[in-house]
Amino acid sequence: MATPTKTMVGKSEALAPRLPSNHPLAFPWRDPHSVPPHELAAFIASLTEACATDPRNANVRTCLGIAHAMNYDVYRCMDVLEEARRIDPRNFFAQFKYAELFFRLRVVDRAEQETLAALELASNNWELSVARRQLSEIRRLTRKGLTRPLWTKALKIPAISFLLFLIGAFSLYLVAK
């Protein structure tokens, strides 16, 4: 029977000797609030070492990206997931977690594009259902308007109007005084 760490990193057994199956960090992303910061830092160091040992393993890099996301380190997470996608462009989980990162950041237009790419990479029914569920949630957010507004219009006219209003209000204040 495979240990949780072996299934976590795919075929790589780089982490199997370091983390026993009953270790609380075997599946740290199940409940991120229950993992103490020092243990998460040790887990990130372990995954970083595993990435240095096997630099062509996209699954280990995906796990490292997830760990950085748990640590609220968005830029490192994005860099690691982009690297995992570069190493193995056909890796569903690297693509899916990259899309999920954009979804959690509420950049829904980009999250939809990346989730559609992950949907194309899905190789079994479970992967299809997970990607479809995320895509339906993204589209629900888009319909409800819970997205970040796109700043496509210039703010020049509102800024000048506000400045003129302040000047007028200040002038009235000086005249009334």
trRosetta pair geometry for C-beta under 8 A, 3 or more apart (Angstrom, degrees):
i j d omega theta_ij theta_ji phi_ij phi_ji
2 6 4.5 -120 -171 80 100 128
2 7 5.3 106 123 -48 131 94
3 6 4.9 97 56 2 76 102
3 7 7.5 -154 92 1 42 84
3 16 5.9 122 55 -136 133 94
3 20 7.7 -108 -153 -167 140 40
3 21 4.5 -126 -148 -78 97 103
3 26 7.6 -105 161 -145 95 127
4 7 6.0 -60 -150 42 36 104
4 8 6.0 43 151 -31 69 108
4 21 5.4 119 11 -139 95 79
4 26 4.3 73 84 162 132 118
4 27 5.8 -79 172 -44 139 97
5 8 5.2 -50 -144 30 35 119
5 9 6.6 6 166 3 67 105
5 15 4.7 -128 178 107 123 106
5 16 5.1 167 94 -95 119 54
5 18 7.8 -175 -163 63 164 80
5 19 4.8 137 -74 76 146 114
5 21 7.2 -126 -3 -92 90 59
5 26 5.6 -95 -56 -141 84 83
6 9 6.8 -72 -147 48 26 87
6 13 6.0 -5 -112 -107 95 77
6 16 5.3 30 -68 -87 88 116
7 10 7.7 38 -164 -78 31 23
8 15 7.2 -51 77 70 117 142
8 26 7.3 -166 -31 175 143 64
8 27 7.0 -160 -86 -92 126 69
8 63 5.9 74 154 -103 99 135
9 12 4.5 -74 136 68 116 102
9 13 7.7 163 80 -82 125 21
9 14 6.5 -107 145 42 164 92
9 15 5.6 135 -20 21 147 117
9 50 7.4 -80 -126 159 152 150
9 57 7.3 23 178 160 103 133
9 59 5.0 118 -172 123 53 114
9 60 5.1 27 -146 -82 112 73
9 63 5.8 -51 -92 -19 80 148
10 57 7.4 -174 58 -167 124 103
10 59 3.6 -131 1 -81 125 173
10 60 7.9 -98 31 -39 103 65
11 59 7.6 129 27 20 63 154
12 15 7.5 62 117 7 100 83
12 50 7.4 106 146 178 137 117
12 54 5.8 -175 -132 78 132 167
12 57 4.9 43 -63 -144 145 150
12 59 6.1 -178 13 71 116 119
12 60 5.6 -45 69 -49 162 110
13 16 4.4 -33 -166 7 81 130
13 17 7.7 67 153 -18 93 82
14 50 4.0 118 131 -144 135 106
14 53 5.6 155 -136 80 127 135
14 54 5.6 -124 -64 5 141 127
14 57 7.3 -174 -9 43 138 169
14 60 6.1 8 47 -97 140 141
15 18 5.4 -71 -161 45 58 112
15 19 5.7 -2 162 18 96 111
15 46 6.5 84 -122 148 99 115
15 47 7.2 -4 -84 -92 128 67
15 50 5.6 -25 -60 -85 87 152
15 60 7.5 159 -26 -120 112 103
15 63 8.0 -84 -23 109 155 163
16 19 7.3 -86 -137 53 19 75
18 46 5.6 162 144 -153 158 131
19 23 4.5 -116 -166 49 84 155
19 25 6.2 -101 -131 84 133 94
19 26 5.5 161 150 -90 123 73
19 46 7.5 98 -43 152 109 161
20 23 4.9 125 59 -32 69 99
20 26 7.5 -70 96 -71 43 121
21 26 5.9 62 -154 -112 37 158
22 26 7.3 106 47 -18 2 141
23 26 4.9 122 68 -42 84 91
24 28 7.4 67 133 -96 70 76
24 34 7.6 -121 -176 125 122 106
24 35 7.0 165 135 -106 111 79
24 39 7.0 1 83 167 116 156
25 28 4.6 1 -145 -65 68 109
25 35 6.6 84 -97 -128 84 120
25 39 5.9 -158 -60 159 125 109
25 40 7.6 173 -114 -91 121 49
25 42 7.8 -135 -40 85 169 98
25 43 4.7 -149 -170 -87 146 131
27 30 4.7 47 128 -22 110 114
28 32 7.0 60 150 -105 80 64
28 35 5.0 44 -156 -82 101 151
28 40 6.7 134 -172 -107 148 83
28 43 6.0 55 -38 -170 157 175
28 67 6.8 50 73 -107 139 86
28 70 6.4 -1 126 -102 112 178
29 32 6.0 1 -134 -67 50 93
29 66 5.5 -54 -63 164 146 121
29 67 7.8 -110 -59 -80 103 52
29 70 6.0 -127 -99 -70 82 127
31 34 4.3 33 112 11 115 116
31 35 7.4 151 96 -22 70 84
32 35 6.0 -54 -156 24 44 112
32 70 4.6 -156 -131 -142 122 101
35 39 5.7 -125 -174 84 83 114
35 40 5.0 94 136 -62 120 101
35 43 7.8 -38 -171 4 136 145
35 70 7.0 17 58 163 142 137
36 39 4.7 83 64 11 87 105
36 40 7.0 -157 92 -7 43 88
37 40 5.5 -56 -145 38 34 113
37 41 6.2 37 155 -22 67 103
37 71 7.7 98 -139 -126 81 88
38 41 5.6 -48 -147 34 34 114
38 42 6.6 36 151 -19 63 102
39 42 5.5 -49 -148 36 36 112
39 43 6.3 39 150 -21 65 103
40 43 5.5 -51 -147 36 34 114
40 44 6.4 36 152 -20 65 103
40 67 6.8 167 -168 -166 86 93
40 70 6.2 -137 -144 112 132 118
40 71 5.7 163 145 -81 130 97
41 44 5.7 -51 -147 36 32 112
41 45 6.4 34 152 -19 64 103
41 71 7.5 100 -78 -112 63 135
42 45 5.6 -51 -148 36 33 112
42 46 6.3 36 151 -21 65 104
43 46 5.5 -51 -148 35 32 114
43 47 6.4 29 153 -15 65 105
43 67 5.7 -151 116 -135 108 136
44 47 5.8 -55 -146 40 32 109
44 48 6.2 36 152 -23 65 106
44 64 6.9 92 -143 -145 68 78
44 67 4.9 176 -89 137 80 131
44 68 6.7 98 -124 -71 122 66
44 71 6.5 1 -61 -35 144 149
45 48 5.6 -52 -145 35 31 114
45 49 6.4 33 154 -18 63 105
46 49 5.7 -55 -151 36 30 112
46 50 6.4 31 149 -19 64 105
47 50 5.3 -51 -145 36 36 114
47 51 6.4 40 152 -22 66 101
47 60 6.4 174 -159 180 84 87
47 63 5.7 -144 -131 107 133 102
47 64 4.2 171 141 -89 129 87
47 67 5.7 160 19 17 157 154
48 51 5.6 -50 -150 33 32 113
48 52 6.6 32 150 -18 63 103
48 64 6.4 110 -70 -129 57 131
49 52 5.6 -52 -150 36 34 111
49 53 6.4 36 150 -21 65 105
50 53 5.5 -51 -146 35 34 114
50 54 6.4 -20 169 31 68 98
50 57 7.7 -65 147 68 94 139
50 60 5.0 -135 123 -160 115 138
50 64 7.9 -166 66 -59 104 113
51 54 7.0 -79 -135 66 24 65
51 55 6.4 59 168 -106 65 55
51 57 7.4 -136 -118 62 56 98
51 60 5.5 -176 -80 121 70 118
51 61 5.7 88 -114 -83 117 76
51 64 5.9 -10 -48 -38 133 155
52 55 6.8 8 -139 -69 25 89
54 57 4.2 32 125 -7 117 124
54 60 6.2 106 77 13 112 153
56 87 6.0 167 -153 -161 51 119
57 60 4.4 49 108 13 118 110
57 61 6.7 157 99 -11 66 87
57 87 7.6 1 69 146 13 153
58 61 5.5 -59 -150 42 39 113
58 62 6.2 45 151 -27 70 102
58 84 4.3 107 -157 -163 81 81
58 85 7.5 104 -146 -62 124 23
58 87 4.5 -176 -77 86 94 118
58 88 3.7 -97 -21 22 153 119
58 91 4.5 -133 118 -53 146 163
58 94 5.2 -57 169 -51 114 142
59 62 5.6 -50 -149 31 32 114
59 63 6.7 33 152 -17 63 102
59 84 7.8 124 -48 -148 16 121
59 91 7.2 -153 -66 -146 65 133
59 93 7.0 53 -119 65 73 136
59 94 7.9 -106 -86 -51 39 99
60 63 5.7 -52 -153 36 35 112
60 64 6.4 37 148 -20 65 104
61 64 5.4 -50 -148 36 36 114
61 65 6.4 42 150 -22 65 101
61 80 5.4 -166 -176 177 87 89
61 81 7.4 157 139 -94 96 33
61 83 5.7 -119 -169 95 147 102
61 84 3.8 -176 99 -79 120 99
61 87 6.7 121 20 19 152 144
61 94 7.2 27 89 -108 102 116
62 65 5.5 -49 -150 33 34 115
62 66 6.6 36 150 -19 64 101
62 80 7.9 164 -91 135 23 100
62 81 6.7 64 -116 -114 62 75
62 84 4.9 122 -60 -155 73 165
62 91 7.1 -146 -51 148 136 136
62 93 5.1 72 -178 117 163 107
62 94 4.7 -113 -84 -86 115 72
62 97 5.7 131 -159 27 97 149
63 66 5.6 -51 -150 34 35 113
63 67 6.4 36 150 -19 65 104
64 67 5.6 -52 -148 36 34 113
64 68 6.4 35 152 -18 66 102
64 80 5.0 -122 102 -172 105 150
65 68 5.7 -52 -148 36 33 110
65 69 6.4 36 151 -21 64 103
65 77 4.9 93 -163 -157 73 68
65 78 7.8 106 -144 -57 110 15
65 80 4.1 -168 -78 95 85 113
65 81 4.0 91 -132 -59 157 86
65 84 6.5 -88 -20 -5 135 137
65 94 7.8 98 23 -133 151 72
65 97 6.0 119 102 127 128 137
65 98 7.8 -30 163 -74 158 69
65 101 7.8 -76 166 -60 115 136
66 69 5.5 -52 -151 34 33 114
66 70 6.6 36 150 -20 65 101
66 77 7.7 92 -69 -137 15 107
66 97 6.2 -80 -71 -146 90 144
67 70 5.6 -49 -151 33 35 113
67 71 6.5 27 151 -13 64 108
68 71 5.5 -61 -148 44 35 109
68 73 4.5 -82 -172 73 87 107
68 74 7.9 157 138 -81 101 13
68 76 4.5 -133 -153 100 144 105
68 77 3.9 -169 99 -73 113 77
68 80 6.1 138 9 18 145 140
69 72 7.5 38 -179 -78 35 26
69 73 7.5 -100 -74 55 23 64
69 74 7.2 56 -114 -102 67 54
69 77 4.4 89 -62 -121 75 150
69 97 7.9 -139 -18 -178 151 107
69 101 6.4 -123 -101 -104 130 99
69 104 7.7 88 -163 60 123 158
73 76 4.4 -3 138 36 116 116
73 77 5.9 140 94 -26 72 92
74 77 5.5 -60 -147 38 29 115
74 78 6.2 28 158 -19 67 106
74 101 7.3 137 -149 -168 84 112
74 105 7.0 92 -143 -84 137 123
75 78 5.8 -53 -146 36 30 109
75 79 6.4 31 154 -19 64 106
76 79 5.6 -54 -146 37 33 112
76 80 6.2 29 157 -17 67 107
77 80 6.0 -60 -147 38 26 107
77 81 6.2 19 158 -12 64 111
77 101 6.1 173 128 -118 121 138
78 81 5.9 -59 -142 42 28 106
78 82 6.1 31 157 -20 64 108
78 98 7.6 87 -135 -135 63 81
78 101 6.2 171 -87 144 79 156
79 82 5.8 -57 -148 36 27 111
79 83 6.4 28 153 -19 63 106
80 83 5.6 -53 -150 36 32 113
80 84 6.5 35 150 -20 65 103
81 84 5.4 -47 -145 34 37 114
81 85 6.4 37 153 -18 65 103
81 94 6.1 160 -159 -165 74 77
81 97 5.7 -138 -123 101 129 103
81 98 4.4 164 151 -85 129 87
81 101 6.5 -172 24 -11 165 147
82 85 5.7 -53 -149 38 33 111
82 86 6.4 35 150 -22 64 105
82 98 7.0 107 -70 -118 55 128
83 86 5.5 -53 -147 35 33 113
83 87 6.4 35 154 -21 65 104
84 87 5.7 -51 -147 34 31 112
84 88 6.8 -32 172 39 64 90
84 91 6.5 -90 155 78 95 151
84 94 3.9 -153 124 -128 115 127
84 98 7.9 -162 68 -52 108 112
85 88 7.4 -87 -141 69 23 56
85 89 6.3 50 176 -109 68 54
85 91 7.0 -136 -107 55 49 107
85 94 4.9 180 -71 138 66 121
85 95 6.0 99 -110 -78 108 68
85 98 6.0 6 -50 -42 134 154
86 89 7.3 9 -132 -67 20 80
87 91 7.7 19 84 -8 87 139
87 94 8.0 -160 55 -105 94 168
88 91 4.0 73 105 -31 115 114
88 94 6.5 131 72 12 96 150
90 121 6.1 167 -163 -137 53 110
91 94 4.0 49 101 16 120 114
91 95 6.4 157 90 -11 66 88
91 121 7.3 14 89 176 20 148
92 95 6.0 -70 -154 43 29 107
92 96 5.8 24 157 -20 70 114
92 118 6.1 89 -159 -159 69 82
92 121 4.4 -179 -94 120 74 112
92 122 5.8 92 -128 -92 133 45
92 123 6.5 -123 -43 0 140 93
92 127 5.3 -21 173 -150 156 140
93 96 5.5 -53 -134 40 32 111
93 97 6.0 28 165 -15 67 107
94 97 6.3 -57 -143 39 23 104
94 98 6.3 28 154 -21 59 110
95 98 5.7 -57 -150 35 29 115
95 99 6.5 28 153 -16 64 105
95 114 6.7 -169 -178 -179 78 86
95 117 5.6 -123 -170 112 129 101
95 118 4.2 174 118 -90 107 83
95 121 5.5 107 41 25 152 152
96 99 5.7 -55 -151 37 32 110
96 100 6.2 33 150 -21 66 106
96 115 7.4 57 -129 -121 62 65
96 118 4.2 112 -79 -147 69 146
96 121 7.9 -130 -42 70 89 122
96 127 7.6 -125 -60 -155 147 91
96 130 6.9 30 -155 116 146 118
96 131 6.2 -103 -113 -89 111 93
96 134 7.5 140 -159 18 92 160
97 100 5.2 -48 -142 36 36 116
97 101 6.5 47 153 -28 63 96
98 101 5.8 -46 -155 24 31 114
98 102 7.2 26 149 -10 59 100
98 114 5.6 -123 108 -173 95 140
98 118 7.9 174 54 -63 90 117
99 102 5.9 -56 -158 38 37 108
99 103 6.3 40 146 -22 68 107
99 111 5.5 101 -174 -156 74 64
99 113 8.0 -158 -117 80 102 54
99 114 3.4 -174 -93 111 87 107
99 115 4.2 138 180 -65 148 65
99 117 7.3 179 -65 53 125 94
99 118 5.3 -99 -1 -14 144 133
99 134 6.8 101 118 134 119 145
100 103 5.2 -52 -146 36 37 117
100 104 6.2 35 156 -18 69 103
100 111 7.6 73 -98 -143 16 107
100 134 6.5 -82 -91 -136 84 146
101 104 6.0 -54 -147 37 29 106
101 105 6.4 21 154 -11 63 110
102 105 5.6 -61 -145 45 33 108
102 107 4.6 -78 -166 69 88 103
102 108 7.7 151 141 -89 95 22
102 110 4.7 -118 -160 100 148 102
102 111 3.8 -168 105 -75 105 80
102 114 5.9 119 25 27 140 141
103 106 7.5 29 176 -78 33 33
103 107 7.9 -87 -67 55 21 63
103 108 6.9 58 -120 -107 60 64
103 111 4.0 120 -68 -148 68 146
103 115 7.3 61 -57 -54 122 124
103 134 6.3 -89 -75 -171 167 106
103 137 7.4 60 -163 98 133 113
103 138 5.9 -91 -117 -85 107 102
105 111 7.9 175 54 -60 83 118
106 141 7.4 -137 -135 171 84 149
106 146 7.5 -98 -141 136 121 81
106 147 6.3 173 175 -138 95 53
106 148 5.5 116 121 -27 107 99
107 110 4.6 -4 132 38 109 114
107 111 5.9 135 87 -26 67 94
107 148 6.8 -23 -94 27 54 129
108 111 5.1 -54 -135 41 36 116
108 112 6.1 43 161 -26 68 100
108 138 5.3 155 -154 -161 96 91
108 141 5.6 -153 -101 95 147 123
108 142 5.6 -175 137 -70 146 91
108 147 4.8 -85 19 -116 130 117
108 148 7.8 165 6 22 90 80
109 112 5.9 -49 -152 29 28 111
109 113 6.9 27 150 -16 59 103
109 147 7.8 79 -29 -164 81 143
110 113 5.6 -52 -152 35 37 113
110 114 6.2 29 155 -13 69 108
111 114 5.9 -58 -143 43 30 106
111 115 6.0 30 157 -20 66 110
111 134 8.0 -118 165 158 107 107
111 138 5.3 -162 109 -117 114 133
112 115 5.8 -55 -140 38 27 110
112 116 6.4 31 157 -21 62 105
112 135 6.9 87 -134 -136 71 79
112 138 5.0 171 -80 140 83 145
112 139 7.2 91 -109 -65 119 74
112 142 7.6 19 -59 -48 138 140
113 116 5.9 -57 -154 34 28 111
113 117 6.7 27 149 -17 63 104
114 117 5.5 -50 -152 34 37 114
114 118 6.5 38 148 -19 66 102
115 118 5.4 -49 -147 36 38 113
115 119 6.3 46 149 -26 65 101
115 131 5.9 156 -173 -164 85 85
115 134 5.3 -149 -131 107 134 113
115 135 4.8 173 134 -79 135 85
115 138 6.3 -172 16 -8 156 152
116 119 5.3 -46 -147 30 34 118
116 120 6.9 39 151 -21 61 98
116 135 7.0 93 -69 -110 65 127
117 120 5.7 -50 -157 30 35 113
117 121 6.8 27 148 -13 64 107
118 121 5.6 -61 -151 40 38 109
118 122 6.8 61 148 -48 66 87
118 131 4.9 -166 111 -118 105 125
119 122 5.7 -25 -155 -7 37 118
119 128 7.1 68 -146 -131 75 63
119 131 4.4 172 -85 139 73 140
119 132 6.9 90 -115 -65 116 65
119 135 6.6 13 -59 -45 134 143
121 127 7.8 -91 104 158 74 138
122 127 3.8 176 -142 116 91 109
122 128 4.5 130 145 -70 152 63
122 131 5.5 -120 -61 9 131 142
123 127 6.1 45 37 39 57 151
124 127 5.3 93 56 13 71 102
124 128 7.1 -132 101 -5 37 93
125 128 5.4 -55 -147 38 34 115
125 129 6.2 32 157 -20 69 105
126 129 5.9 -56 -147 36 30 108
126 130 6.4 28 156 -18 65 106
127 130 5.9 -54 -145 36 31 109
127 131 6.3 25 159 -13 65 109
128 131 6.1 -63 -147 42 26 105
128 132 6.0 23 158 -17 66 112
129 132 5.7 -55 -140 40 29 110
129 133 6.2 34 158 -24 64 106
130 133 5.8 -53 -148 33 28 112
130 134 6.6 24 154 -14 62 105
131 134 5.8 -55 -150 38 33 109
131 135 6.2 33 152 -19 66 108
132 135 5.5 -55 -144 39 33 113
132 136 6.2 33 156 -20 66 104
133 136 5.9 -53 -147 36 29 109
133 137 6.5 29 153 -18 62 106
134 137 5.7 -55 -149 37 33 112
134 138 6.4 37 151 -22 66 103
135 138 5.6 -49 -147 33 33 113
135 139 6.4 28 155 -14 64 106
136 139 5.8 -55 -146 41 32 108
136 140 6.3 39 152 -25 65 104
137 140 5.5 -49 -146 32 33 115
137 141 6.6 34 154 -18 63 101
138 141 5.9 -55 -155 35 31 110
138 142 6.5 32 148 -20 64 106
139 142 5.3 -49 -146 35 37 116
139 143 6.4 39 154 -20 66 102
140 143 5.8 -53 -149 36 32 110
140 144 6.3 21 157 -10 66 110
141 144 5.9 -61 -142 44 30 104
141 146 4.7 -87 -156 67 82 103
141 147 6.0 108 141 -63 99 84
142 145 7.8 35 176 -70 28 30
142 147 6.0 28 -106 -41 56 133
151 155 7.9 -27 -163 -40 113 106
154 157 7.2 90 99 3 96 84
155 158 5.4 -60 -163 52 69 108
155 159 5.3 72 138 -29 89 108
156 159 6.0 -64 -147 38 23 109
156 160 6.4 19 159 -15 64 109
157 160 5.9 -54 -143 38 30 107
157 161 6.2 31 157 -20 64 108
158 161 5.5 -56 -144 39 32 114
158 162 6.2 33 158 -20 67 106
159 162 5.8 -53 -147 36 30 110
159 163 6.4 31 153 -19 63 106
160 163 5.6 -54 -148 37 32 113
160 164 6.4 32 154 -18 66 104
161 164 5.8 -54 -148 37 31 109
161 165 6.4 34 152 -21 64 106
162 165 5.5 -52 -148 35 32 115
162 166 6.5 33 153 -19 65 103
163 166 5.8 -53 -149 35 32 111
163 167 6.4 32 152 -18 65 105
164 167 5.6 -53 -146 37 33 112
164 168 6.2 33 154 -18 66 106
165 168 5.7 -55 -146 39 29 110
165 169 6.2 27 156 -18 65 108
166 169 5.8 -55 -143 39 30 109
166 170 6.1 29 157 -18 64 109
167 170 5.8 -57 -146 39 28 110
167 171 6.2 31 153 -22 64 107
168 171 5.7 -53 -146 35 30 112
168 172 6.4 30 156 -17 64 105
169 172 5.8 -52 -148 37 31 111
169 173 6.4 36 151 -22 63 106
170 173 5.5 -52 -150 33 33 116
170 174 6.5 32 152 -18 65 103
171 174 5.8 -54 -149 36 32 108
171 175 6.3 29 154 -17 66 106
172 175 5.7 -54 -143 38 32 109
172 176 6.1 28 158 -17 66 110
173 176 6.0 -58 -144 40 26 107
173 177 6.3 26 156 -23 62 110
174 177 5.8 -57 -147 33 29 111
